[in-house]
């Protein structure tokens, strides 16, 4: 059975997350996307500086099959405003077969 994943992408704004999500969806590389507002992100930036940065933004969740990950990640990197965006995935377990068949029918 094909493995369903959620690709997680931290974006600088809801607008950016929506832009990227729609581009991926229209290419039929995903079946849907969700956007979750981030009220606070705290991280070291620039690298090796020891400086703590604070920001807001959004997390984009892209639903697709695992074999689409590299294609989607490459497109996200091309569209994202950051030089080093966070892109990762989580494997989703326990999906029912009807839902998986719907995904198969929607993806290229």
Order of alpha helices (4+ residues) and beta strands (2+ residues): beta-alpha-beta-beta-alpha-beta-alpha
